[in-house]
Amino acid sequence: MAPTKPKTTDFASRLGPGLITGAADDDPSGIATYSQAGAQFRFALVWTLFLTMPLMIGIQMLSARIGFVTHEGLAANIGKMCPRWLTLGLIGLLVVANTINIAADIGAMAEAVKLLAGGPQPLYVLGFGALCIATQIYFSYERTVRVLKYLTLALFAYVAVILAVSVPWKRAMWESIQPWAFFPPGVSVKDYAAMVVAVLGTTISPYLFFWQASQEVEDNHRRPNARDLREHPEYVAEHLSRIKQDTFVGMTFSNVIALCIVVATAVTLNEHGITNIQTSAQAAEALRPVAGEFAFAVFAMGIIGTGLLAVPVLAGSAAYAVSELFGWRAGLSHGFHQARGFYLIIIAATGIGTAMGIFEVDPIKALVWSAVVNGVISVPIMVVLMLIGQSKQLMGRYTISARHRFFGWSATLVMAAAVAFMLATTF
């Protein structure tokens, strides 16, 4: 008997893991990178956002497809393709990078609140850390997903900033087409290339792969007959179509917001000689005298909203990966007592990140090391994902198409080149 067609016909209900993943990519750390790109190079890096969008869509769609088809997260699938020592090393580095990123994001949120309301920053750090832990432990899976979807609206703050300033769109497009003609004085090609790598590394991050795949697994677990329904091509085609639409919308949304941040800081900060931005909160503060109180307040509130979205994704992706690696029960659909190991990883990652924020770890050094670790693991993970996507043993009849292989391997090659340059210039 053929399955009943899933009730996912309205547009909003088809959006979930892909939308949340895309929005989480524009976390406070990402905002700092995009702000620096606009402040230092004006419009000369706009083209990178158009380059990364199809690559993001390809690799995130693959991650989601693997989770949906295999009913297992990426760590479990990687463990089937790689030696145990390599899998342990990759997951260990993922946890380290995510924890450092959590520290940077919580610190940025606390600094944004301090800019808006004053008061002691360490207290805000502690408050945000406790809030992020509590919501993941005490909220149900459905409520957590609903809250995260609502938090994606925080990114519209950067659309509001664009509407509040005057943007010379014709000039922006012209400079982005031939960026070499508009290098700022005193900036070398090496500096420019390093920022290209930073944008690529910020946009395509391993924690996003793990989160989206695991969310597809969670959705499968909420449908007890999902494994049986996988034998019905109509059912699978409908859900793969949903994954495609969800991922396309999420990654496009992510890159549009990144474009807004780059352009907004280019026409405000760069035009007024402010070219050195190190944190997202510093970018918000720098906007105040040149773009007004409204732009400053909206930019700062966006940092808080995106941080509240990104920290659970960072901690959650680490918890999913570790739990799958050791065979623990995992998932936000389980209570704390049902999945202790999973939730303890969330608590540990968020707690250590919060402690680093309280002790005011240098956010720039934290982001550099996070980028280096992400760079080290991103390429091997992407290679393994491509091999999984092409494996008939793991994917059955749902291996990826030739077009999907093209975009997936292109993303892998671009990231490999970017990582090689990053490591060469960092060390």
PyMOL commands that set and color helices and strands:
alter all, ss='L'
color gray80, all
select helices_A, chain A and resi 12-14+17-25+28-41+46-70+74-81+84-117+121-138+141-164+169-177+179-182+189-203+206-221+226-229+233-268+270-272+280-326+340-358+363-389+392-398+402-426
alter helices_A, ss='H'
color red, helices_A
deselect
rebuild
show_as cartoon
